[in-house]
Protein backbone atom coordinates (compact mmCIF):
# COMPACT_ATOMS: atom_id res chain seq x y z
CA UNK A 1 0.00 0.00 0.00
CA UNK A 2 2.70 2.42 1.04
CA UNK A 3 6.21 2.16 -0.34
CA UNK A 4 8.89 4.49 0.93
CA UNK A 5 12.11 4.32 -1.06
CA UNK A 6 15.42 6.00 -0.30
CA UNK A 7 13.71 8.80 1.58
CA UNK A 8 16.05 11.52 2.77
CA UNK A 9 14.81 14.48 4.80
CA UNK A 10 16.85 17.37 6.15
CA UNK A 11 15.94 20.13 8.54
CA UNK A 12 17.53 23.50 8.04
CA UNK A 13 18.21 26.20 10.53
CA UNK A 14 19.84 29.27 9.07
CA UNK A 15 22.38 27.80 6.70
CA UNK A 16 22.89 24.72 8.83
CA UNK A 17 21.49 21.53 7.48
CA UNK A 18 20.99 18.41 9.48
CA UNK A 19 19.83 15.22 7.94
CA UNK A 20 17.04 13.79 10.06
CA UNK A 21 16.19 10.84 7.87
CA UNK A 22 18.89 9.24 5.75
CA UNK A 23 17.98 7.10 2.76
CA UNK A 24 15.42 4.89 4.35
CA UNK A 25 13.35 2.26 2.59
CA UNK A 26 10.40 0.29 3.88
CA UNK A 27 6.89 -0.59 2.89
CA UNK A 28 3.51 -1.08 4.48
CA UNK A 29 1.76 -4.05 2.84
CA UNK A 30 -2.02 -3.78 2.44
CA UNK A 31 -3.91 -4.89 5.52
CA UNK A 32 -0.97 -4.84 7.88
CA UNK A 33 0.31 -2.59 10.61
CA UNK A 34 3.92 -1.58 10.39
CA UNK A 35 5.60 -0.19 13.47
CA UNK A 36 8.20 2.50 13.13
CA UNK A 37 10.22 2.13 16.30
CA UNK A 38 12.98 4.28 17.70
CA UNK A 39 14.06 6.71 20.37
CA UNK A 40 13.04 10.34 20.39
CA UNK A 41 14.96 12.08 17.65
CA UNK A 42 15.50 8.95 15.58
CA UNK A 43 13.49 10.45 12.74
CA UNK A 44 10.40 8.29 13.02
CA UNK A 45 7.96 11.18 13.30
CA UNK A 46 9.72 12.95 10.45
CA UNK A 47 8.99 9.94 8.26
CA UNK A 48 5.30 10.10 9.20
CA UNK A 49 5.18 13.82 8.49
CA UNK A 50 6.95 13.31 5.16
CA UNK A 51 4.29 10.88 4.03
CA UNK A 52 1.72 13.58 4.64
CA UNK A 53 3.97 16.16 2.97
CA UNK A 54 3.96 18.29 6.11
CA UNK A 55 7.71 18.84 5.91
CA UNK A 56 7.91 22.20 4.24
CA UNK A 57 10.58 24.71 3.43
CA UNK A 58 12.11 26.66 5.03
CA UNK A 59 11.98 24.33 8.03
CA UNK A 60 12.65 21.09 6.31
CA UNK A 61 13.21 19.64 2.88
CA UNK A 62 12.49 16.22 1.49
CA UNK A 63 15.71 15.88 -0.44
CA UNK A 64 15.28 12.67 -2.32
CA UNK A 65 13.45 9.41 -2.56
CA UNK A 66 9.89 8.52 -3.32
CA UNK A 67 6.78 7.84 -1.29
CA UNK A 68 4.23 5.81 -3.19
CA UNK A 69 0.71 5.37 -1.92
CA UNK A 70 -1.20 2.75 -3.90
CA UNK A 71 1.18 3.30 -6.77
CA UNK A 72 1.18 7.08 -7.09
CA UNK A 73 4.18 9.08 -5.96
CA UNK A 74 3.03 11.56 -3.33
CA UNK A 75 6.12 13.71 -3.68
CA UNK A 76 5.26 14.45 -7.31
CA UNK A 77 1.69 15.60 -6.68
CA UNK A 78 0.80 19.26 -6.82
CA UNK A 79 -0.75 20.98 -3.82
CA UNK A 80 -4.40 20.51 -4.82
CA UNK A 81 -3.93 16.81 -5.62
CA UNK A 82 -2.06 16.27 -2.37
CA UNK A 83 -4.90 17.87 -0.46
CA UNK A 84 -7.28 15.45 -2.12
CA UNK A 85 -5.06 12.54 -1.12
CA UNK A 86 -4.91 13.81 2.45
CA UNK A 87 -8.63 14.24 2.51
CA UNK A 88 -9.54 10.89 1.00
CA UNK A 89 -6.71 8.42 1.26
CA UNK A 90 -4.81 9.14 4.45
CA UNK A 91 -6.19 9.16 7.97
CA UNK A 92 -4.11 10.57 10.77
CA UNK A 93 -4.40 9.64 14.42
CA UNK A 94 -2.71 12.26 16.55
CA UNK A 95 -0.43 11.81 19.52
CA UNK A 96 -2.44 14.06 21.83
CA UNK A 97 -6.15 14.06 21.08
CA UNK A 98 -6.71 16.87 23.58
CA UNK A 99 -4.68 19.20 21.41
CA UNK A 100 -5.88 17.81 18.13
CA UNK A 101 -9.56 18.58 18.60
CA UNK A 102 -10.72 22.16 18.23
CA UNK A 103 -12.09 23.16 21.65
CA UNK A 104 -14.86 25.20 20.06
CA UNK A 105 -15.97 22.53 17.63
CA UNK A 106 -18.53 19.93 18.80
CA UNK A 107 -17.36 16.35 18.30
CA UNK A 108 -20.05 15.57 15.76
CA UNK A 109 -18.72 18.33 13.58
CA UNK A 110 -15.20 16.97 13.75
CA UNK A 111 -16.29 13.70 12.22
CA UNK A 112 -18.66 15.49 9.89
CA UNK A 113 -15.79 17.50 8.41
CA UNK A 114 -14.15 14.46 6.91
CA UNK A 115 -17.38 12.80 6.00
CA UNK A 116 -19.06 15.78 4.42
CA UNK A 117 -17.96 15.39 0.83
CA UNK A 118 -18.88 11.75 0.63
CA UNK A 119 -22.13 11.01 2.40
CA UNK A 120 -25.34 12.96 1.64
CA UNK A 121 -26.47 15.26 4.42
CA UNK A 122 -29.53 13.23 5.39
CA UNK A 123 -27.53 10.08 6.10
CA UNK A 124 -24.53 11.75 7.61
CA UNK A 125 -25.78 11.99 11.17
CA UNK A 126 -26.61 8.31 11.27
CA UNK A 127 -23.26 7.45 9.71
CA UNK A 128 -21.42 9.45 12.36
CA UNK A 129 -23.38 7.83 15.18
CA UNK A 130 -22.77 4.34 13.80
CA UNK A 131 -19.09 5.02 13.40
CA UNK A 132 -18.65 6.47 16.88
CA UNK A 133 -20.62 3.63 18.47
CA UNK A 134 -18.52 1.06 16.64
CA UNK A 135 -15.47 2.72 18.17
CA UNK A 136 -16.91 2.39 21.66
CA UNK A 137 -18.41 5.83 22.22
CA UNK A 138 -21.64 5.04 24.02
CA UNK A 139 -24.81 7.12 23.48
CA UNK A 140 -23.09 8.75 20.54
CA UNK A 141 -26.37 10.15 19.26
CA UNK A 142 -26.78 12.26 22.38
CA UNK A 143 -23.18 13.35 22.44
CA UNK A 144 -22.65 14.75 18.96
CA UNK A 145 -23.19 18.26 20.30
CA UNK A 146 -20.74 17.84 23.17
CA UNK A 147 -17.46 19.72 23.14
CA UNK A 148 -14.11 17.93 23.34
CA UNK A 149 -13.50 19.01 26.94
CA UNK A 150 -16.56 17.07 28.03
CA UNK A 151 -14.85 13.84 26.93
CA UNK A 152 -12.16 11.86 28.69
CA UNK A 153 -8.78 11.36 27.06
CA UNK A 154 -9.64 7.90 25.76
CA UNK A 155 -12.97 9.08 24.39
CA UNK A 156 -11.29 12.04 22.70
CA UNK A 157 -8.89 9.62 21.06
CA UNK A 158 -11.86 7.57 19.84
CA UNK A 159 -13.34 10.70 18.34
CA UNK A 160 -10.02 11.47 16.67
CA UNK A 161 -9.88 7.90 15.34
CA UNK A 162 -13.42 8.28 14.02
CA UNK A 163 -12.34 11.44 12.21
CA UNK A 164 -9.44 9.58 10.69
CA UNK A 165 -11.58 6.62 9.66
CA UNK A 166 -14.63 8.48 8.41
CA UNK A 167 -13.50 8.68 4.79
CA UNK A 168 -12.33 5.07 4.82
CA UNK A 169 -8.77 5.99 3.96
CA UNK A 170 -6.31 3.64 2.31
CA UNK A 171 -3.67 4.32 4.92
CA UNK A 172 -3.79 5.25 8.58
CA UNK A 173 -0.85 7.06 10.10
CA UNK A 174 -0.74 6.92 13.87
CA UNK A 175 1.93 8.95 15.62
CA UNK A 176 2.29 7.49 19.11
CA UNK A 177 -1.49 7.54 19.51
CA UNK A 178 -1.42 6.18 23.03
CA UNK A 179 1.38 8.21 24.56
CA UNK A 180 -0.92 10.83 26.03
CA UNK A 181 -3.29 8.27 27.54
CA UNK A 182 -3.11 6.33 30.75
CA UNK A 183 -2.12 2.70 30.63
CA UNK A 184 -5.53 1.03 30.80
CA UNK A 185 -6.93 3.35 28.17
CA UNK A 186 -3.88 2.65 26.04
CA UNK A 187 -4.72 -1.01 26.01
CA UNK A 188 -8.30 -0.28 24.94
CA UNK A 189 -7.19 1.93 22.08
CA UNK A 190 -4.57 -0.57 20.91
CA UNK A 191 -7.13 -3.39 20.88
CA UNK A 192 -9.51 -1.13 18.99
CA UNK A 193 -6.89 -0.34 16.36
CA UNK A 194 -6.03 -4.00 15.94
CA UNK A 195 -9.70 -4.91 15.59
CA UNK A 196 -10.16 -2.20 12.98
CA UNK A 197 -7.26 -3.54 10.99
CA UNK A 198 -8.72 -7.04 11.02
CA UNK A 199 -12.32 -5.97 10.32
CA UNK A 200 -11.68 -3.33 7.72
CA UNK A 201 -8.37 -4.48 6.27
CA UNK A 202 -6.71 -1.21 7.24
CA UNK A 203 -3.11 -0.51 6.41
CA UNK A 204 -1.42 1.39 9.16
CA UNK A 205 1.88 3.07 9.78
CA UNK A 206 2.30 3.08 13.53
CA UNK A 207 4.95 5.30 15.05
CA UNK A 208 6.01 4.36 18.56
CA UNK A 209 8.96 4.27 20.88
CA UNK A 210 7.55 1.34 22.76
CA UNK A 211 8.57 -2.07 21.49
CA UNK A 212 6.01 -3.85 23.63
CA UNK A 213 3.25 -1.78 22.03
CA UNK A 214 4.66 -2.58 18.62
CA UNK A 215 4.67 -6.28 19.49
CA UNK A 216 0.97 -6.17 20.35
CA UNK A 217 -0.12 -4.40 17.23
CA UNK A 218 2.34 -4.64 14.39
CA UNK A 219 3.01 -7.42 11.92
CA UNK A 220 6.24 -5.76 10.85
CA UNK A 221 8.60 -3.41 12.60
CA UNK A 222 11.16 -0.97 11.27
CA UNK A 223 13.74 0.00 13.87
CA UNK A 224 15.23 3.43 13.32
CA UNK A 225 18.32 4.92 14.86
CA UNK A 226 19.72 8.38 14.14
CA UNK A 227 17.75 8.71 10.93
CA UNK A 228 18.65 5.27 9.59
CA UNK A 229 16.90 1.95 9.47
CA UNK A 230 19.04 -0.41 11.49
CA UNK A 231 16.75 -3.40 11.39
CA UNK A 232 13.42 -4.36 9.91
CA UNK A 233 11.33 -7.46 9.47
CA UNK A 234 8.39 -9.43 10.87
CA UNK A 235 7.77 -8.37 14.45
CA UNK A 236 8.25 -11.80 16.04
CA UNK A 237 11.48 -12.35 14.16
CA UNK A 238 12.92 -8.97 15.09
CA UNK A 239 11.95 -9.16 18.74
CA UNK A 240 12.79 -12.80 19.34
CA UNK A 241 15.99 -12.83 17.29
CA UNK A 242 17.26 -9.27 17.16
CA UNK A 243 20.34 -9.08 14.91
CA UNK A 244 21.37 -5.52 15.46
CA UNK A 245 22.94 -4.70 18.82
CA UNK A 246 20.67 -1.66 19.11
CA UNK A 247 17.53 -3.75 18.68
CA UNK A 248 18.93 -6.24 21.13
CA UNK A 249 19.47 -3.47 23.66
CA UNK A 250 15.96 -2.15 23.06
CA UNK A 251 14.44 -5.58 23.58
CA UNK A 252 16.56 -5.98 26.69
CA UNK A 253 15.26 -2.68 28.01
CA UNK A 254 11.63 -3.80 28.02
CA UNK A 255 10.68 -4.17 31.69
CA UNK A 256 9.44 -7.65 32.61
CA UNK A 257 6.54 -8.65 34.73
CA UNK A 258 7.78 -10.84 37.53
CA UNK A 259 11.29 -9.48 37.60
CA UNK A 260 12.86 -9.66 41.04
CA UNK A 261 12.26 -6.56 43.14
CA UNK A 262 14.90 -3.85 42.93
CA UNK A 263 16.35 -5.24 39.71
CA UNK A 264 17.79 -2.33 37.79
CA UNK A 265 16.05 -1.58 34.52
CA UNK A 266 18.43 -2.08 31.66
CA UNK A 267 19.10 1.09 29.77
CA UNK A 268 21.38 1.77 26.84
CA UNK A 269 24.46 3.67 27.91
CA UNK A 270 25.11 7.04 26.34
CA UNK A 271 22.89 9.15 24.16
CA UNK A 272 21.73 9.04 20.63
CA UNK A 273 23.72 11.38 18.42
CA UNK A 274 21.99 14.55 17.26
CA UNK A 275 20.47 14.14 13.81
CA UNK A 276 23.09 14.29 11.09
CA UNK A 277 26.05 14.50 13.45
CA UNK A 278 27.64 11.18 12.59
CA UNK A 279 28.64 11.13 8.96
CA UNK A 280 31.22 8.38 8.95
CA UNK A 281 30.67 4.82 10.06
CA UNK A 282 27.83 3.21 11.93
CA UNK A 283 25.81 5.76 13.94
CA UNK A 284 25.43 3.32 16.82
CA UNK A 285 29.17 2.65 17.10
CA UNK A 286 29.83 5.06 20.02
CA UNK A 287 27.33 3.20 22.21
CA UNK A 288 27.79 -0.26 20.81
CA UNK A 289 29.49 -2.97 22.89
CA UNK A 290 30.63 -4.72 19.70
CA UNK A 291 32.02 -1.68 17.91
CA UNK A 292 35.25 -2.26 16.06
CA UNK A 293 37.42 -0.02 13.90
CA UNK A 294 35.51 -1.10 10.85
CA UNK A 295 32.25 0.11 12.44
CA UNK A 296 33.71 3.55 12.95
CA UNK A 297 35.03 3.75 9.39
CA UNK A 298 32.32 2.24 7.25
CA UNK A 299 28.58 2.44 7.49
CA UNK A 300 27.00 -1.01 7.29
CA UNK A 301 24.28 -1.60 4.73
CA UNK A 302 21.02 -3.43 5.36
CA UNK A 303 21.58 -7.11 4.66
CA UNK A 304 19.03 -9.87 4.63
CA UNK A 305 19.13 -12.42 7.45
CA UNK A 306 16.28 -14.90 7.29
CA UNK A 307 13.04 -12.92 7.04
CA UNK A 308 14.54 -9.79 8.52
CA UNK A 309 17.13 -7.25 7.48
CA UNK A 310 19.73 -5.58 9.64
CA UNK A 311 22.53 -3.09 9.15
CA UNK A 312 25.48 -4.25 11.21
CA UNK A 313 28.93 -5.66 10.56
CA UNK A 314 28.67 -8.03 13.48
CA UNK A 315 25.64 -10.19 12.74
CA UNK A 316 26.43 -13.87 13.18
CA UNK A 317 23.77 -15.98 11.64
CA UNK B 1 11.56 32.40 60.30
CA UNK B 2 10.14 29.53 58.35
CA UNK B 3 6.66 30.07 59.73
CA UNK B 4 6.57 33.83 59.43
CA UNK B 5 5.66 34.23 55.75
CA UNK B 6 2.81 31.73 55.82
CA UNK B 7 1.18 33.47 58.81
CA UNK B 8 1.38 36.74 56.94
CA UNK B 9 -0.32 35.17 54.00
CA UNK B 10 -3.09 33.76 56.17
CA UNK B 11 -3.77 37.10 57.83
CA UNK B 12 -3.78 38.95 54.58
CA UNK B 13 -5.94 36.34 52.94
CA UNK B 14 -9.12 37.35 54.77
CA UNK B 15 -9.73 40.88 53.53
CA UNK B 16 -8.60 39.93 50.03
CA UNK B 17 -11.18 37.17 49.89
CA UNK B 18 -13.88 39.51 51.14
CA UNK B 19 -13.02 42.07 48.50
CA UNK B 20 -13.13 39.41 45.84
CA UNK B 21 -16.56 38.33 46.94
CA UNK B 22 -18.13 41.74 46.57
CA UNK B 23 -16.51 42.04 43.19
CA UNK B 24 -17.86 38.63 42.23
CA UNK B 25 -21.40 39.72 42.96
CA UNK B 26 -20.94 42.56 40.52
CA UNK B 27 -19.48 40.09 38.04
CA UNK B 28 -22.13 37.40 38.23
CA UNK B 29 -24.88 39.97 37.89
CA UNK B 30 -22.94 41.75 35.20
CA UNK B 31 -25.22 40.72 32.33
CA UNK B 32 -28.32 41.92 34.16
CA UNK B 33 -26.79 45.23 35.21
CA UNK B 34 -24.92 46.01 32.03
CA UNK B 35 -27.64 44.62 29.80
CA UNK B 36 -30.23 46.85 31.46
CA UNK B 37 -28.03 49.94 31.26
CA UNK B 38 -27.16 49.36 27.62
CA UNK B 39 -30.74 48.51 26.71
CA UNK B 40 -32.06 51.71 28.33
CA UNK B 41 -29.47 53.83 26.53
CA UNK B 42 -30.00 52.13 23.20
CA UNK B 43 -33.77 52.51 23.52
CA UNK B 44 -33.21 56.13 24.49
CA UNK B 45 -31.12 56.53 21.38
CA UNK B 46 -33.83 55.04 19.18
CA UNK B 47 -37.01 56.47 20.72
CA UNK B 48 -35.61 59.33 22.82
CA UNK B 49 -36.04 62.11 20.26
CA UNK B 50 -39.71 61.11 19.95
CA UNK B 51 -40.43 61.51 23.66
CA UNK B 52 -38.06 64.41 24.34
CA UNK B 53 -39.88 67.29 26.01
CA UNK B 54 -38.14 69.95 23.92
CA UNK B 55 -36.38 70.42 20.62
CA UNK B 56 -32.74 69.66 21.50
CA UNK B 57 -31.36 72.46 19.33
CA UNK B 58 -33.91 75.18 20.15
CA UNK B 59 -32.22 78.16 21.82
CA UNK B 60 -34.07 79.93 24.62
CA UNK B 61 -31.78 82.51 26.16
CA UNK B 62 -34.37 83.61 28.70
CA UNK B 63 -34.19 80.20 30.36
CA UNK B 64 -30.47 79.56 30.19
CA UNK B 65 -28.54 77.73 32.90
CA UNK B 66 -31.65 76.48 34.69
CA UNK B 67 -30.69 73.98 37.45
CA UNK B 68 -32.07 70.42 37.40
CA UNK B 69 -35.19 69.23 39.18
CA UNK B 70 -34.00 68.59 42.73
CA UNK B 71 -31.63 71.51 42.82
CA UNK B 72 -34.01 74.39 42.45
CA UNK B 73 -35.29 73.59 38.98
CA UNK B 74 -38.75 72.60 37.80
CA UNK B 75 -40.45 69.90 35.69
CA UNK B 76 -40.16 71.91 32.50
CA UNK B 77 -36.43 71.26 32.41
CA UNK B 78 -35.88 68.11 34.57
CA UNK B 79 -32.13 68.05 33.97
CA UNK B 80 -31.72 71.80 33.62
CA UNK B 81 -30.66 73.85 30.60
CA UNK B 82 -27.33 74.89 29.16
CA UNK B 83 -25.84 78.30 28.51
CA UNK B 84 -28.04 78.81 25.47
CA UNK B 85 -31.18 77.64 27.24
CA UNK B 86 -31.36 74.27 25.50
CA UNK B 87 -32.96 71.42 27.47
CA UNK B 88 -30.28 69.03 28.80
CA UNK B 89 -32.63 66.03 28.93
CA UNK B 90 -33.65 66.44 25.31
CA UNK B 91 -30.05 66.88 24.29
CA UNK B 92 -29.06 63.76 26.23
CA UNK B 93 -31.70 61.76 24.43
CA UNK B 94 -30.65 63.13 21.07
CA UNK B 95 -26.99 62.64 21.97
CA UNK B 96 -27.55 58.98 22.85
CA UNK B 97 -28.53 58.28 19.27
CA UNK B 98 -25.45 59.96 17.85
CA UNK B 99 -23.08 58.48 20.39
CA UNK B 100 -24.33 54.92 20.01
CA UNK B 101 -24.52 55.19 16.25
CA UNK B 102 -20.90 56.32 16.17
CA UNK B 103 -19.75 53.78 18.73
CA UNK B 104 -21.37 50.71 17.19
CA UNK B 105 -20.52 51.59 13.61
CA UNK B 106 -16.93 52.36 14.50
CA UNK B 107 -16.54 49.15 16.46
CA UNK B 108 -18.14 47.09 13.72
CA UNK B 109 -16.07 48.59 10.92
CA UNK B 110 -12.74 48.68 12.72
CA UNK B 111 -13.35 45.22 14.20
CA UNK B 112 -14.04 43.73 10.78
CA UNK B 113 -11.02 45.37 9.19
CA UNK B 114 -8.84 44.44 12.14
CA UNK B 115 -9.99 40.82 12.08
CA UNK B 116 -9.39 40.52 8.36
CA UNK B 117 -5.92 42.03 8.56
CA UNK B 118 -5.04 39.93 11.61
CA UNK B 119 -6.15 36.62 10.10
CA UNK B 120 -4.50 37.21 6.74
CA UNK B 121 -1.34 38.54 8.34
CA UNK B 122 -1.07 35.85 10.98
CA UNK B 123 -2.07 32.89 8.88
CA UNK B 124 -0.30 33.68 5.64
CA UNK B 125 2.81 35.08 7.28
CA UNK B 126 6.00 35.99 5.45
CA UNK B 127 6.07 39.14 3.35
CA UNK B 128 2.32 39.70 3.63
CA UNK B 129 2.62 39.62 7.40
CA UNK B 130 5.54 42.03 7.43
CA UNK B 131 3.81 44.56 5.19
CA UNK B 132 0.48 44.43 7.01
CA UNK B 133 2.10 44.68 10.41
CA UNK B 134 4.24 47.68 9.47
CA UNK B 135 1.06 49.29 8.21
CA UNK B 136 -0.53 48.52 11.57
CA UNK B 137 2.45 49.94 13.44
CA UNK B 138 2.26 53.09 11.35
CA UNK B 139 -1.43 53.47 12.13
CA UNK B 140 -0.85 52.91 15.83
CA UNK B 141 2.02 55.38 15.88
CA UNK B 142 0.11 58.05 14.00
CA UNK B 143 -1.70 60.47 16.34
CA UNK B 144 -5.41 59.99 15.82
CA UNK B 145 -6.23 63.61 16.61
CA UNK B 146 -3.84 64.86 13.93
CA UNK B 147 -5.38 62.51 11.41
CA UNK B 148 -8.80 63.68 12.49
CA UNK B 149 -7.90 67.36 12.07
CA UNK B 150 -6.46 66.73 8.62
CA UNK B 151 -9.44 64.69 7.45
CA UNK B 152 -11.95 67.07 9.00
CA UNK B 153 -10.36 70.11 7.40
CA UNK B 154 -10.44 68.40 4.01
CA UNK B 155 -13.88 66.79 4.16
CA UNK B 156 -15.52 68.93 6.81
CA UNK B 157 -16.98 67.92 10.14
CA UNK B 158 -19.86 65.45 10.00
CA UNK B 159 -21.04 62.37 11.84
CA UNK B 160 -20.03 60.22 8.86
CA UNK B 161 -16.53 61.64 8.91
CA UNK B 162 -16.22 61.01 12.65
CA UNK B 163 -17.04 57.37 12.00
CA UNK B 164 -14.51 57.14 9.16
CA UNK B 165 -11.79 58.80 11.20
CA UNK B 166 -12.30 56.62 14.27
CA UNK B 167 -12.51 53.45 12.21
CA UNK B 168 -9.37 54.39 10.30
CA UNK B 169 -7.48 54.67 13.56
CA UNK B 170 -9.21 51.92 15.48
CA UNK B 171 -8.64 48.79 13.40
CA UNK B 172 -4.93 48.62 14.21
CA UNK B 173 -5.30 47.55 17.83
CA UNK B 174 -7.60 44.69 16.80
CA UNK B 175 -5.13 43.62 14.14
CA UNK B 176 -2.25 43.58 16.59
CA UNK B 177 -3.93 41.64 19.35
CA UNK B 178 -5.74 39.14 17.17
CA UNK B 179 -2.77 38.47 14.93
CA UNK B 180 -0.78 37.19 17.88
CA UNK B 181 -3.67 34.87 18.75
CA UNK B 182 -3.79 33.63 15.19
CA UNK B 183 -0.07 32.95 15.31
CA UNK B 184 -0.43 30.72 18.34
CA UNK B 185 -3.59 29.06 17.01
CA UNK B 186 -1.89 28.33 13.71
CA UNK B 187 0.57 26.05 15.48
CA UNK B 188 -2.10 24.23 17.43
CA UNK B 189 -2.38 20.61 16.61
CA UNK B 190 -6.01 20.87 15.62
CA UNK B 191 -4.96 23.11 12.75
CA UNK B 192 -2.38 20.55 11.64
CA UNK B 193 -5.13 17.94 11.95
CA UNK B 194 -7.29 19.93 9.62
CA UNK B 195 -4.42 20.22 7.12
CA UNK B 196 -3.83 16.50 7.39
CA UNK B 197 -7.49 15.89 6.66
CA UNK B 198 -7.14 17.96 3.53
CA UNK B 199 -8.58 21.23 4.77
CA UNK B 200 -7.70 24.28 2.68
CA UNK B 201 -6.63 27.67 3.96
CA UNK B 202 -10.01 29.33 3.71
CA UNK B 203 -11.71 26.40 5.38
CA UNK B 204 -9.26 26.31 8.27
CA UNK B 205 -9.49 30.06 8.81
CA UNK B 206 -13.28 30.00 8.73
CA UNK B 207 -13.74 26.85 10.75
CA UNK B 208 -10.96 26.89 13.28
CA UNK B 209 -9.15 30.21 13.43
CA UNK B 210 -11.98 32.76 13.47
CA UNK B 211 -14.21 30.96 16.01
CA UNK B 212 -11.22 30.70 18.33
CA UNK B 213 -10.36 34.39 18.18
CA UNK B 214 -13.97 35.56 18.42
CA UNK B 215 -13.92 35.76 22.21
CA UNK B 216 -10.92 38.12 22.14
CA UNK B 217 -12.60 40.10 19.39
CA UNK B 218 -15.74 40.50 21.48
CA UNK B 219 -13.78 41.61 24.52
CA UNK B 220 -11.81 44.12 22.49
CA UNK B 221 -14.97 45.34 20.81
CA UNK B 222 -16.80 46.02 24.05
CA UNK B 223 -13.79 47.90 25.36
CA UNK B 224 -13.74 49.87 22.14
CA UNK B 225 -17.41 50.83 22.44
CA UNK B 226 -16.50 52.95 25.43
CA UNK B 227 -13.32 54.22 23.82
CA UNK B 228 -15.17 55.20 20.65
CA UNK B 229 -17.75 57.22 22.57
CA UNK B 230 -14.95 58.98 24.42
CA UNK B 231 -12.99 59.67 21.22
CA UNK B 232 -16.10 61.06 19.59
CA UNK B 233 -16.33 63.33 22.63
CA UNK B 234 -12.79 64.61 22.27
CA UNK B 235 -13.28 65.20 18.55
CA UNK B 236 -16.45 67.13 19.28
CA UNK B 237 -14.52 69.02 21.96
CA UNK B 238 -12.04 70.11 19.30
CA UNK B 239 -14.88 71.14 17.05
CA UNK B 240 -14.15 68.47 14.47
CA UNK B 241 -16.61 65.88 15.70
CA UNK B 242 -20.34 65.86 15.41
CA UNK B 243 -20.98 69.40 14.22
CA UNK B 244 -22.94 71.75 16.54
CA UNK B 245 -25.70 72.40 17.30
CA UNK B 246 -26.42 68.66 17.04
CA UNK B 247 -26.07 67.06 20.45
CA UNK B 248 -23.62 64.31 21.35
CA UNK B 249 -22.58 63.18 24.80
CA UNK B 250 -18.96 63.95 24.17
CA UNK B 251 -19.72 67.39 22.82
CA UNK B 252 -22.00 68.16 25.76
CA UNK B 253 -19.36 67.02 28.21
CA UNK B 254 -16.80 69.23 26.50
CA UNK B 255 -19.04 72.32 26.49
CA UNK B 256 -20.19 71.68 30.03
CA UNK B 257 -16.65 71.62 31.39
CA UNK B 258 -16.47 75.38 30.71
CA UNK B 259 -19.36 75.93 33.11
CA UNK B 260 -18.34 73.43 35.76
CA UNK B 261 -18.25 76.02 38.57
CA UNK B 262 -21.60 77.62 37.76
CA UNK B 263 -23.60 74.82 36.17
CA UNK B 264 -22.22 71.40 37.16
CA UNK B 265 -25.19 69.57 35.62
CA UNK B 266 -24.03 70.35 32.10
CA UNK B 267 -20.99 68.10 32.44
CA UNK B 268 -22.17 65.66 35.08
CA UNK B 269 -25.20 64.13 33.30
CA UNK B 270 -23.47 63.31 30.01
CA UNK B 271 -20.41 62.30 32.02
CA UNK B 272 -22.38 59.84 34.13
CA UNK B 273 -24.10 58.46 31.04
CA UNK B 274 -20.75 57.99 29.33
CA UNK B 275 -19.19 56.31 32.33
CA UNK B 276 -22.16 53.99 32.79
CA UNK B 277 -22.04 53.01 29.12
CA UNK B 278 -18.33 52.30 29.24
CA UNK B 279 -18.63 50.34 32.48
CA UNK B 280 -21.63 48.40 31.23
CA UNK B 281 -20.05 47.49 27.93
CA UNK B 282 -16.82 46.41 29.62
CA UNK B 283 -18.67 44.21 32.11
CA UNK B 284 -20.71 42.81 29.28
CA UNK B 285 -17.53 42.02 27.38
CA UNK B 286 -16.03 40.28 30.35
CA UNK B 287 -19.13 38.19 30.86
CA UNK B 288 -19.39 37.33 27.17
CA UNK B 289 -15.79 36.22 27.14
CA UNK B 290 -16.13 33.88 30.08
CA UNK B 291 -19.37 32.44 28.74
CA UNK B 292 -18.32 32.04 25.14
CA UNK B 293 -15.66 29.58 26.24
CA UNK B 294 -17.34 26.16 26.15
CA UNK B 295 -15.22 24.87 29.02
CA UNK B 296 -16.57 27.74 31.13
CA UNK B 297 -13.42 27.63 33.18
CA UNK B 298 -11.71 30.90 32.45
Interface residues (C-beta under 8 A of the other chain):
Chain A: X52 X54 X83 X84 X85 X86 X87 X88 X90 X92 X94 X96 X99 X100 X101 X102 X103 X104 X105 X113 X114 X147 X149 X160 X163
Chain B: X188 X189 X190 X192 X193 X194 X195 X196 X197 X198 X199 X200 X207 X208 X211 X212 X294 X295
